[in-house]
Amino acid sequence: MRFQGKIIAEACSLALSDRQMTVDMGQLSSNRFHAAGGYGDPVGFDIHLQDCSTVVSQRVGISFYGVSDIHEPELLSVEEENDASDGIAIALFNESGELVKLNQPPENWVHLTRGDMKLHMQARYKATHYPVTGGKANGQVWFSLTYL
């Protein structure tokens, strides 16, 4: 008989409620965007980490993975649907307001604290080309946490 397994040293665990999170971006008029490069208002959201241990790691970085926008590959594309908006993508930012580039390893790191903590993030619509048309502007992204 043989037993196999692995014990991992996990720095934090992810709150169960954050495993399938929905961020409500609200409604925004397409008239707000007068040219490519314009942003909508930031929408904040938190990723909740639990039972963090600084013995295992001292820092955490986040990466987002999804379908990139054809005009700006560092941004998340909105889902292609018959009634989807055109000319818009979703930009993701860390707590400091720095862009978290899609499909890239972490560039910015947050110091871990013992116990529970939050990673404060923001999402903003960005006009990737003009004109921006009205319609659904939904996107789906996966995130990964890297510990150092």
DSSP file (Angstrom, degrees, kcal/mol; ACC not computed):
  #  RESIDUE AA STRUCTURE BP1 BP2  ACC     N-H-->O    O-->H-N    N-H-->O    O-->H-N    TCO  KAPPA ALPHA  PHI   PSI    X-CA   Y-CA   Z-CA
    1    1 A M              0   0    0      0, 0.0     2,-0.4     0, 0.0     0, 0.0   0.000 360.0 360.0 360.0 141.5    0.0    0.0    0.0
    2    2 A R        -     0   0    0      2,-0.0     2,-0.4     0, 0.0     0, 0.0  -0.990 360.0-159.3-133.2 139.1    1.2    3.4   -0.8
    3    3 A F        -     0   0    0     -2,-0.4     2,-0.4     2,-0.0     0, 0.0  -0.957  12.0-174.4-117.2 135.9    0.0    6.8    0.3
    4    4 A Q        +     0   0    0     -2,-0.4     2,-0.3     2,-0.0    -2,-0.0  -0.953  19.2 124.7-129.1 150.3    0.7   10.0   -1.6
    5    5 A G        -     0   0    0     -2,-0.4     2,-0.3     2,-0.0    -2,-0.0  -0.977  38.9-125.6-179.4-177.0    0.0   13.6   -0.9
    6    6 A K        -     0   0    0     -2,-0.3     2,-0.6     2,-0.0    -2,-0.0  -0.976   6.7-149.2-152.9 136.0    1.4   17.0   -0.5
    7    7 A I        -     0   0    0     -2,-0.3     2,-0.4     2,-0.0    -2,-0.0  -0.938  21.9-157.6-105.7 123.7    1.3   19.5    2.3
    8    8 A I        -     0   0    0     -2,-0.6     2,-1.1     2,-0.0    -2,-0.0  -0.799  17.7-131.8-105.3 146.3    1.5   23.1    1.0
    9    9 A A        -     0   0    0     -2,-0.4     2,-0.5    47,-0.1    -2,-0.0  -0.809  31.6-166.9 -92.7  97.8    2.6   26.1    3.0
   10   10 A E        -     0   0    0     -2,-1.1    46,-0.1     1,-0.2     3,-0.1  -0.762  17.0-160.3 -93.9 126.1   -0.3   28.5    2.1
   11   11 A A  S    S-     0   0    0     -2,-0.5    42,-2.6     1,-0.2     2,-0.3   0.905  74.5  -8.4 -71.1 -41.1    0.3   32.1    3.0
   12   12 A C        -     0   0    0     40,-0.3     2,-0.4   100,-0.0    -1,-0.2  -0.950  63.3-129.7-146.9 162.3   -3.4   33.1    3.0
   13   13 A S  E     -A   50   0A   0     37,-2.7    37,-3.6    -2,-0.3     2,-0.4  -0.911  27.8-117.3-114.6 152.1   -6.7   31.6    2.0
   14   14 A L  E     -A   49   0A   0     -2,-0.4    35,-0.2    35,-0.2     5,-0.1  -0.699  33.2-107.0 -88.1 134.6   -9.2   33.3   -0.2
   15   15 A A    >   -     0   0    0     33,-2.4     3,-1.8    -2,-0.4     4,-0.3  -0.371  25.2-127.9 -59.3 135.4  -12.6   34.1    1.3
   16   16 A L  G >  S+     0   0    0      1,-0.3     3,-1.4     2,-0.2     4,-0.3   0.840 107.1  61.1 -55.4 -37.1  -15.2   31.8   -0.1
   17   17 A S  G 3  S+     0   0    0      1,-0.3     3,-0.4     2,-0.1    -1,-0.3   0.695 100.1  56.2 -66.1 -18.6  -17.5   34.7   -1.1
   18   18 A D  G X  S+     0   0    0     -3,-1.8     3,-0.8     1,-0.2    -1,-0.3   0.476  82.0  85.8 -92.3  -2.9  -14.7   36.0   -3.4
   19   19 A R  T <  S+     0   0    0     -3,-1.4    -1,-0.2    -4,-0.3    -2,-0.1   0.792 107.4  20.3 -72.0 -26.4  -14.4   32.9   -5.5
   20   20 A Q  T 3  S+     0   0    0     -3,-0.4    -1,-0.3    -4,-0.3     2,-0.2  -0.498  90.0 170.7-137.7  66.6  -17.2   33.9   -7.8
   21   21 A M    <   -     0   0    0     -3,-0.8     2,-0.5    -2,-0.0    -3,-0.1  -0.478  21.4-156.0 -82.0 145.3  -17.5   37.6   -7.4
   22   22 A T        -     0   0    0     -2,-0.2     2,-0.6     2,-0.0    -2,-0.0  -0.993   4.7-157.4-120.2 125.8  -19.6   40.0   -9.5
   23   23 A V        -     0   0    0     -2,-0.5     2,-0.8    22,-0.0    22,-0.1  -0.910  14.1-140.4-102.9 118.5  -18.5   43.7   -9.7
   24   24 A D        -     0   0    0     -2,-0.6    -2,-0.0     1,-0.2     0, 0.0  -0.696  18.1-175.8 -82.4 109.6  -21.5   45.9  -10.6
   25   25 A M        -     0   0    0     -2,-0.8    -1,-0.2     1,-0.2   100,-0.1   0.553  29.3-149.0 -83.0  -8.5  -20.0   48.5  -13.0
   26   26 A G        -     0   0    0     -3,-0.0     2,-0.4     2,-0.0    -1,-0.2  -0.178  31.6 -50.0  72.9-168.0  -23.4   50.4  -13.2
   27   27 A Q        -     0   0    0      2,-0.0     2,-0.4     0, 0.0     0, 0.0  -0.873  51.9-178.5-108.7 140.5  -24.7   52.3  -16.2
   28   28 A L        -     0   0    0     -2,-0.4     2,-0.2    12,-0.0    12,-0.0  -1.000  28.9-115.9-139.5 134.5  -22.6   54.9  -18.0
   29   29 A S    >   -     0   0    0     -2,-0.4     3,-1.5     1,-0.1     4,-0.3  -0.484  12.7-139.8 -71.9 136.0  -23.7   57.1  -21.0
   30   30 A S  G >  S+     0   0    0      1,-0.3     3,-1.2    -2,-0.2   102,-0.3   0.751 101.1  70.9 -65.0 -21.9  -21.7   56.5  -24.2
   31   31 A N  G 3  S+     0   0    0      1,-0.2    -1,-0.3   100,-0.1    -2,-0.0   0.665  81.2  73.8 -67.6 -15.9  -21.8   60.3  -24.6
   32   32 A R  G <  S+     0   0    0     -3,-1.5     2,-0.8     1,-0.1    -1,-0.2   0.803  83.7  74.7 -66.3 -28.0  -19.4   60.5  -21.7
   33   33 A F    <   +     0   0    0     -3,-1.2    99,-0.4    -4,-0.3    -1,-0.1  -0.784  52.2 168.9 -94.8 110.7  -16.6   59.3  -24.0
   34   34 A H        -     0   0    0     -2,-0.8     2,-0.3     1,-0.2    -1,-0.2   0.548  67.9  -0.3 -97.2 -11.0  -15.5   62.0  -26.4
   35   35 A A  S >  S-     0   0    0     94,-0.1     3,-1.4    96,-0.0    -1,-0.2  -0.976  91.1 -71.6-165.6 164.5  -12.4   60.3  -27.7
   36   36 A A  T 3  S+     0   0    0     -2,-0.3    92,-0.2     1,-0.2     3,-0.1  -0.407 113.4  41.0 -61.7 142.7  -10.4   57.1  -27.3
   37   37 A G  T 3  S+     0   0    0     90,-3.4    -1,-0.2     1,-0.4     2,-0.1   0.223  80.1 131.8 102.3 -13.5   -8.5   57.0  -24.0
   38   38 A G    <   -     0   0    0     -3,-1.4    89,-2.9    89,-0.1    -1,-0.4  -0.440  43.6-145.7 -74.1 147.4  -11.3   58.4  -21.9
   39   39 A Y  B     -B  126   0A   0     87,-0.2    87,-0.2    -2,-0.1     2,-0.1  -0.820   3.5-136.1-113.0 150.5  -12.2   56.6  -18.6
   40   40 A G        -     0   0    0     85,-2.8     3,-0.1    -2,-0.3   -12,-0.0  -0.364  51.6 -67.0 -84.9 177.6  -15.4   56.1  -16.7
   41   41 A D        -     0   0    0     -2,-0.1    84,-0.4     1,-0.1    -1,-0.2  -0.347  59.2-101.9 -66.0 147.4  -15.6   56.5  -13.0
   42   42 A P        -     0   0    0      0, 0.0     2,-0.5     0, 0.0    82,-0.2  -0.466  28.4-155.7 -71.6 142.8  -13.7   53.9  -10.9
   43   43 A V  E     - C   0 123A   0     80,-2.4    80,-2.1    -2,-0.2     2,-0.2  -0.979  15.5-143.5-119.1 116.3  -15.6   51.1   -9.2
   44   44 A G  E     + C   0 122A   0     -2,-0.5     2,-0.3    78,-0.2    78,-0.2  -0.478  23.7 168.7 -82.5 148.9  -13.9   49.7   -6.2
   45   45 A F  E     - C   0 121A   0     76,-2.1    76,-3.0    -2,-0.2     2,-0.4  -0.978  20.5-138.2-152.2 155.4  -13.9   46.1   -5.1
   46   46 A D  E     - C   0 120A   0     -2,-0.3     2,-0.6    74,-0.2    74,-0.2  -0.902   3.4-149.9-119.1 143.9  -12.0   44.1   -2.5
   47   47 A I  E     - C   0 119A   0     72,-2.0    72,-2.6    -2,-0.4     2,-0.5  -0.971  26.1-143.6-108.3 119.5  -10.4   40.7   -2.6
   48   48 A H  E     - C   0 118A   0     -2,-0.6   -33,-2.4    70,-0.2     2,-0.4  -0.740  14.2-167.5 -94.3 121.5  -10.5   39.3    0.9
   49   49 A L  E     -AC  14 117A   0     68,-3.1    68,-2.5    -2,-0.5     2,-0.3  -0.879   9.8-162.0-106.0 139.4   -7.6   37.2    2.2
   50   50 A Q  E     +A   13   0A   0    -37,-3.6   -37,-2.7    -2,-0.4    66,-0.2  -0.867  59.2   9.0-123.5 154.0   -8.0   35.2    5.4
   51   51 A D  E    S-     0   0A   0     -2,-0.3    65,-0.2   -39,-0.2    -1,-0.2   0.847  77.3-174.7  52.6  42.6   -5.7   33.5    7.9
   52   52 A C  E     - C   0 115A   0     63,-3.3    63,-2.2    -3,-0.2     2,-0.5  -0.424  10.0-159.1 -71.6 142.5   -2.6   35.1    6.4
   53   53 A S     >  -     0   0    0    -42,-2.6     4,-1.2    61,-0.2     3,-0.3  -0.988  16.1-163.0-124.0 127.2    0.8   34.0    7.8
   54   54 A T  T  4 S+     0   0    0     -2,-0.5    -1,-0.1     1,-0.2   -43,-0.1   0.477  86.8  74.3 -85.4  -2.0    3.9   36.1    7.5
   55   55 A V  T  4 S+     0   0    0      1,-0.1    -1,-0.2   -44,-0.1     3,-0.1   0.871 103.4  37.9 -72.5 -37.8    6.0   33.1    8.4
   56   56 A V  T  4 S-     0   0    0     -3,-0.3     2,-0.3     1,-0.3    -2,-0.2   0.918 133.9  -5.0 -80.1 -47.1    5.3   31.6    4.9
   57   57 A S     <  -     0   0    0     -4,-1.2    -1,-0.3   -46,-0.1     3,-0.1  -0.964  45.4-156.8-146.6 158.4    5.5   34.8    2.8
   58   58 A Q  S    S+     0   0    0     -2,-0.3    54,-3.2     1,-0.2     2,-0.3   0.612  77.3  36.6-110.9 -19.4    5.8   38.5    3.3
   59   59 A R  E     -H  111   0B   0     52,-0.3    89,-2.2     2,-0.0     2,-0.4  -0.945  57.9-158.8-137.4 155.6    4.3   39.9    0.1
   60   60 A V  E     -HI 110 147B   0     50,-2.4    50,-2.7    -2,-0.3     2,-0.3  -0.991   6.0-170.1-133.3 142.2    1.4   39.1   -2.3
   61   61 A G  E     - I   0 146B   0     85,-2.7    85,-2.8    -2,-0.4     2,-0.4  -0.944  12.9-141.1-127.8 152.8    0.9   40.1   -5.9
   62   62 A I  E     - I   0 145B   0     46,-0.4     2,-0.4    -2,-0.3    45,-0.3  -0.920  12.0-171.3-119.7 141.4   -2.2   39.7   -8.1
   63   63 A S  E     - I   0 144B   0     81,-2.4    81,-2.5    -2,-0.4     2,-0.4  -0.967  10.4-150.8-124.8 144.4   -2.6   38.8  -11.7
   64   64 A F  E     - I   0 143B   0     37,-0.5    39,-3.3    -2,-0.4    40,-0.5  -0.944  11.0-165.7-115.1 138.9   -5.7   38.9  -13.8
   65   65 A Y  E     + I   0 142B   0     77,-3.4    77,-2.9    -2,-0.4     2,-0.3  -0.981  30.5 103.7-127.6 135.0   -6.3   36.6  -16.8
   66   66 A G  E    S- I   0 141B   0     -2,-0.4     2,-0.6    75,-0.2    75,-0.1  -0.964  72.3 -40.4-179.2-169.1   -8.9   36.9  -19.5
   67   67 A V        -     0   0    0     73,-0.5    10,-3.1    -2,-0.3     2,-0.1  -0.677  61.6-137.8 -80.4 119.8   -9.6   37.9  -23.1
   68   68 A S  B     -D   76   0A   0     -2,-0.6     8,-0.2     8,-0.2     2,-0.1  -0.432  20.7-100.1 -81.3 153.7   -7.7   41.0  -23.9
   69   69 A D        -     0   0    0      6,-2.2     6,-0.2     3,-0.8    -1,-0.1  -0.455  24.0-132.7 -70.0 140.5   -9.0   43.9  -25.9
   70   70 A I  S    S+     0   0    0      1,-0.2    -1,-0.1    -2,-0.1    -2,-0.0   0.821 106.1  39.7 -66.0 -31.5   -8.0   43.9  -29.5
   71   71 A H  S    S+     0   0    0      1,-0.3    -1,-0.2     2,-0.0    -2,-0.0   0.806 131.0  24.0 -88.4 -32.2   -7.0   47.7  -29.4
   72   72 A E    >   -     0   0    0      3,-0.1     3,-2.4     1,-0.1    -3,-0.8  -0.785  66.9-171.0-136.1  90.6   -5.4   47.6  -25.9
   73   73 A P  T 3  S+     0   0    0      0, 0.0     4,-0.1     0, 0.0    -1,-0.1   0.611  82.3  66.6 -62.8 -13.2   -4.2   44.2  -25.0
   74   74 A E  T 3  S+     0   0    0     27,-0.1    28,-1.9    -6,-0.1     2,-0.3   0.544  96.6  71.8 -81.9  -5.3   -3.4   45.2  -21.4
   75   75 A L  S <  S-     0   0    0     -3,-2.4    -6,-2.2    -6,-0.2     2,-0.4  -0.734  90.1-104.7-111.2 158.4   -7.2   45.7  -20.8
   76   76 A L  E     -DE  68  90A   0     14,-2.8    14,-2.8    -2,-0.3    -8,-0.2  -0.670  34.4-130.0 -82.5 128.5  -10.1   43.2  -20.5
   77   77 A S  E     - E   0  89A   0    -10,-3.1    63,-0.3    -2,-0.4     2,-0.2  -0.467  20.9-116.0 -72.9 146.7  -12.3   42.9  -23.6
   78   78 A V        -     0   0    0     10,-0.6    61,-0.3    -2,-0.1    -1,-0.1  -0.602  45.7 -89.8 -78.3 150.2  -16.0   43.2  -23.1
   79   79 A E        -     0   0    0     59,-3.7     2,-0.8    -2,-0.2    59,-0.2  -0.314  39.4-115.6 -64.0 139.2  -17.8   40.0  -24.1
   80   80 A E        +     0   0    0      4,-0.1     2,-0.3    57,-0.1    -1,-0.1  -0.675  53.9 149.4 -80.0 110.2  -18.9   39.7  -27.7
   81   81 A E    >   -     0   0    0     -2,-0.8     3,-1.6    55,-0.1    -3,-0.0  -0.892  60.2-105.4-133.7 163.9  -22.7   39.6  -27.7
   82   82 A N  T 3  S+     0   0    0     -2,-0.3    -1,-0.1     1,-0.3    -2,-0.0   0.862 123.2  37.2 -58.5 -36.1  -25.3   40.8  -30.3
   83   83 A D  T 3  S+     0   0    0     52,-0.0    53,-2.7     2,-0.0    -1,-0.3  -0.074  90.8 133.9-108.7  33.1  -26.1   43.7  -28.0
   84   84 A A  B <   -j  136   0C   0     -3,-1.6    53,-0.2    51,-0.3     2,-0.1  -0.528  59.2-109.5 -84.6 149.8  -22.6   44.5  -26.7
   85   85 A S        -     0   0    0     51,-3.3     2,-0.4    -2,-0.2     3,-0.2  -0.374  31.5-144.0 -67.2 153.2  -21.1   47.9  -26.5
   86   86 A D  S    S+     0   0    0     47,-0.5    47,-2.2     1,-0.1     3,-0.1  -0.952  73.2  30.9-123.2 145.2  -18.3   48.7  -29.0
   87   87 A G  S    S+     0   0    0     -2,-0.4    41,-2.0     1,-0.3    42,-1.0   0.610  96.2 103.3  90.1  13.0  -15.2   50.8  -28.4
   88   88 A I  E     + F   0 127A   0     39,-0.3   -10,-0.6    -3,-0.2    -1,-0.3  -0.950  39.2 172.6-132.4 148.3  -15.0   50.0  -24.7
   89   89 A A  E     -EF  77 126A   0     37,-2.0    37,-2.6    -2,-0.3     2,-0.5  -0.877  33.6-107.6-140.9 174.0  -12.8   47.8  -22.5
   90   90 A I  E     -EF  76 125A   0    -14,-2.8   -14,-2.8    -2,-0.3     2,-0.4  -0.939  26.2-160.8-113.2 123.1  -12.3   47.2  -18.7
   91   91 A A  E     - F   0 124A   0     33,-3.3    33,-2.4    -2,-0.5     2,-0.4  -0.839   7.1-151.1-101.6 139.1   -9.1   48.5  -17.0
   92   92 A L  E     - F   0 123A   0      8,-0.4     8,-3.4    -2,-0.4     2,-0.3  -0.919  14.4-173.9-114.6 136.3   -8.1   47.1  -13.7
   93   93 A F  E     -GF  99 122A   0     29,-3.1    29,-2.3    -2,-0.4     6,-0.2  -0.922  18.4-128.6-130.0 150.9   -6.1   49.0  -11.1
   94   94 A N    >   -     0   0    0      4,-2.4     3,-2.0    -2,-0.3    27,-0.2  -0.246  47.9 -83.5 -85.1-176.9   -4.5   48.3   -7.7
   95   95 A E  T 3  S+     0   0    0     25,-0.4    26,-0.1     1,-0.3    -1,-0.1   0.787 129.4  55.8 -59.9 -29.8   -5.0   50.4   -4.6
   96   96 A S  T 3  S-     0   0    0     24,-0.1    -1,-0.3     2,-0.1     3,-0.1   0.445 119.6-108.1 -83.7   0.0   -2.4   52.9   -5.7
   97   97 A G  S <  S+     0   0    0     -3,-2.0     2,-0.3     1,-0.3    -2,-0.1   0.607  72.0 143.0  83.6  12.1   -4.2   53.5   -8.9
   98   98 A E        -     0   0    0      1,-0.1    -4,-2.4     0, 0.0    -1,-0.3  -0.696  57.7-106.7 -87.9 138.1   -1.6   51.7  -11.0
   99   99 A L  B     -G   93   0A   0     -2,-0.3     2,-0.8    -6,-0.2    -6,-0.3  -0.397  21.9-145.5 -62.6 130.9   -2.8   49.6  -14.0
  100  100 A V        -     0   0    0     -8,-3.4    -8,-0.4    -2,-0.1     2,-0.1  -0.895  25.3-133.4 -96.8 107.2   -2.7   45.9  -13.4
  101  101 A K    >   -     0   0    0     -2,-0.8     3,-1.0     4,-0.1   -37,-0.5  -0.399  20.4-113.1 -69.3 132.2   -1.9   44.6  -16.9
  102  102 A L  T 3  S+     0   0    0    -28,-1.9   -37,-0.2     1,-0.2    -1,-0.1  -0.339  93.3   9.3 -65.3 141.5   -4.0   41.7  -18.1
  103  103 A N  T 3  S+     0   0    0    -39,-3.3    -1,-0.2     1,-0.2   -38,-0.1   0.793 103.5 115.2  61.1  33.5   -2.4   38.3  -18.6
  104  104 A Q  S <  S-     0   0    0     -3,-1.0   -40,-0.3   -40,-0.5    -1,-0.2  -0.927  71.5-102.7-128.2 152.9    0.9   39.4  -17.0
  105  105 A P        -     0   0    0      0, 0.0    -4,-0.1     0, 0.0   -43,-0.1  -0.307  61.0 -73.3 -66.2 162.0    2.8   38.4  -13.8
  106  106 A P        +     0   0    0      0, 0.0   -43,-0.1     0, 0.0     3,-0.1  -0.266  43.8 179.5 -59.2 140.1    2.4   40.7  -10.8
  107  107 A E        +     0   0    0    -45,-0.3     2,-0.4     1,-0.2   -44,-0.1   0.573  69.4  50.1-110.2 -21.3    4.4   44.0  -11.1
  108  108 A N        -     0   0    0    -46,-0.2   -46,-0.4   -10,-0.1     2,-0.4  -0.934  69.9-156.3-123.9 145.1    3.3   45.4   -7.7
  109  109 A W        -     0   0    0     -2,-0.4     2,-0.4   -48,-0.1   -48,-0.2  -0.916   4.9-150.8-126.1 146.2    3.4   43.7   -4.4
  110  110 A V  E     -H   60   0B   0    -50,-2.7   -50,-2.4    -2,-0.4     2,-0.3  -0.938  26.9-116.6-114.7 135.6    1.5   44.3   -1.1
  111  111 A H  E     -H   59   0B   0     -2,-0.4   -52,-0.3   -52,-0.2     2,-0.2  -0.541  32.6-125.7 -71.6 132.3    3.0   43.5    2.3
  112  112 A L        -     0   0    0    -54,-3.2     2,-0.4    -2,-0.3    -1,-0.1  -0.472  20.0-158.2 -75.8 148.1    1.1   40.7    4.1
  113  113 A T        -     0   0    0     -2,-0.2   -61,-0.2     2,-0.1     2,-0.1  -0.938  30.8 -96.6-120.9 150.9   -0.3   41.2    7.6
  114  114 A R  S    S+     0   0    0     -2,-0.4     2,-0.3   -63,-0.1   -61,-0.2  -0.378  91.4   7.5 -65.7 141.5   -1.1   38.4    9.9
  115  115 A G  E    S-C   52   0A   0    -63,-2.2   -63,-3.3   -65,-0.1     2,-0.3  -0.699 116.7  -5.8  93.7-140.5   -4.7   37.4   10.0
  116  116 A D  E     +     0   0A   0     -2,-0.3     2,-0.3   -65,-0.2   -66,-0.2  -0.692  65.3 164.7 -96.6 146.4   -7.3   38.8    7.6
  117  117 A M  E     -C   49   0A   0    -68,-2.5   -68,-3.1    -2,-0.3     2,-0.4  -0.967  25.5-129.9-152.5 166.3   -6.6   41.5    5.0
  118  118 A K  E     -C   48   0A   0     -2,-0.3     2,-0.7   -70,-0.2   -70,-0.2  -0.948   6.1-145.7-123.0 141.9   -8.1   43.1    1.9
  119  119 A L  E     -C   47   0A   0    -72,-2.6   -72,-2.0    -2,-0.4     2,-0.5  -0.939  24.9-146.4-100.8 112.2   -6.6   43.8   -1.5
  120  120 A H  E     +C   46   0A   0     -2,-0.7   -25,-0.4   -74,-0.2     2,-0.3  -0.690  27.1 171.3 -84.3 124.4   -8.3   47.0   -2.6
  121  121 A M  E     -C   45   0A   0    -76,-3.0   -76,-2.1    -2,-0.5     2,-0.3  -0.796  19.3-150.4-127.8 167.4   -8.8   47.1   -6.4
  122  122 A Q  E     -CF  44  93A   0    -29,-2.3   -29,-3.1    -2,-0.3     2,-0.4  -0.993   1.2-160.2-139.8 148.3  -10.6   49.3   -8.9
  123  123 A A  E     +CF  43  92A   0    -80,-2.1   -80,-2.4    -2,-0.3     2,-0.3  -0.975  13.7 179.0-123.8 143.2  -12.2   48.7  -12.3
  124  124 A R  E     - F   0  91A   0    -33,-2.4   -33,-3.3    -2,-0.4     2,-0.2  -0.999  29.1-121.3-142.7 139.4  -12.9   51.4  -14.9
  125  125 A Y  E     - F   0  90A   0    -84,-0.4   -85,-2.8    -2,-0.3     2,-0.4  -0.581  32.0-165.2 -71.7 143.2  -14.4   51.4  -18.4
  126  126 A K  E     -BF  39  89A   0    -37,-2.6   -37,-2.0    -2,-0.2     2,-0.6  -0.999  21.8-124.7-133.4 134.0  -12.0   52.8  -20.9
  127  127 A A  E     - F   0  88A   0    -89,-2.9   -90,-3.4    -2,-0.4   -39,-0.3  -0.659  25.7-179.0 -74.2 119.3  -12.8   54.0  -24.5
  128  128 A T        -     0   0    0    -41,-2.0     2,-0.3    -2,-0.6   -40,-0.2   0.690  69.7  -1.0 -95.6 -21.8  -10.4   52.1  -26.7
  129  129 A H  S    S-     0   0    0    -42,-1.0    -1,-0.3   -94,-0.1   -94,-0.1  -0.968  91.0 -72.8-158.1 165.2  -11.7   53.7  -29.9
  130  130 A Y  S    S+     0   0    0     -2,-0.3     2,-0.1    -3,-0.1   -43,-0.1  -0.899  96.6  37.3-117.9 140.9  -14.3   56.2  -30.9
  131  131 A P  S    S-     0   0    0      0, 0.0     2,-0.5     0, 0.0   -97,-0.1   0.503  71.3-152.4 -85.5 157.1  -17.2   56.3  -31.1
  132  132 A V        -     0   0    0    -99,-0.4     2,-0.3  -102,-0.3   -45,-0.2  -0.814  15.6-151.0 -88.7 129.2  -18.3   54.2  -28.1
  133  133 A T        -     0   0    0    -47,-2.2   -47,-0.5    -2,-0.5     2,-0.1  -0.720  17.6-104.9-102.6 154.8  -21.7   52.6  -28.8
  134  134 A G        +     0   0    0     -2,-0.3     2,-0.3   -49,-0.2    -1,-0.1  -0.342  66.3  89.7 -72.6 156.2  -24.3   51.7  -26.2
  135  135 A G  S    S-     0   0    0    -50,-0.1   -51,-0.3    -2,-0.1   -50,-0.1  -0.863  78.1 -27.4 146.6-177.3  -24.9   48.1  -25.1
  136  136 A K  B     -j   84   0C   0    -53,-2.7   -51,-3.3    -2,-0.3   -55,-0.1  -0.365  43.7-170.5 -64.1 142.4  -23.8   45.5  -22.6
  137  137 A A        +     0   0    0    -53,-0.2     2,-0.3   -59,-0.1    -1,-0.1  -0.457  28.4 148.8-133.7  60.0  -20.3   45.9  -21.4
  138  138 A N        +     0   0    0    -59,-0.2   -59,-3.7   -53,-0.0     2,-0.3  -0.673  18.2 177.8 -96.5 149.1  -19.7   42.7  -19.4
  139  139 A G        -     0   0    0     -2,-0.3     2,-0.4   -61,-0.3   -61,-0.1  -0.980  17.8-144.5-145.6 157.3  -16.3   41.0  -19.0
  140  140 A Q        +     0   0    0    -63,-0.3   -73,-0.5    -2,-0.3     2,-0.3  -0.990  21.6 172.4-128.4 133.9  -15.0   37.9  -17.2
  141  141 A V  E     -I   66   0B   0     -2,-0.4     2,-0.3   -75,-0.1   -75,-0.2  -0.969  20.4-147.7-138.5 150.4  -11.6   37.6  -15.6
  142  142 A W  E     -I   65   0B   0    -77,-2.9   -77,-3.4    -2,-0.3     2,-0.4  -0.882  18.3-150.7-112.2 150.1   -9.8   35.1  -13.4
  143  143 A F  E     -I   64   0B   0     -2,-0.3     2,-0.4   -79,-0.2   -79,-0.2  -0.923   7.4-162.9-125.6 154.3   -7.3   36.2  -10.9
  144  144 A S  E     -I   63   0B   0    -81,-2.5   -81,-2.4    -2,-0.4     2,-0.5  -0.989  10.9-144.2-132.6 138.9   -4.2   34.5   -9.4
  145  145 A L  E     -I   62   0B   0     -2,-0.4     2,-0.4   -83,-0.2   -83,-0.2  -0.890  12.1-165.0-105.4 133.7   -2.3   35.4   -6.2
  146  146 A T  E     -I   61   0B   0    -85,-2.8   -85,-2.7    -2,-0.5     2,-0.4  -0.968   7.0-154.7-118.7 133.2    1.5   35.0   -6.1
  147  147 A Y  E      I   60   0B   0     -2,-0.4   -87,-0.2   -87,-0.2   -38,-0.0  -0.871 360.0 360.0-111.8 140.6    3.3   35.0   -2.8
  148  148 A L              0   0    0    -89,-2.2   -88,-0.1    -2,-0.4    -1,-0.1   0.291 360.0 360.0-121.9 360.0    6.9   36.0   -2.1
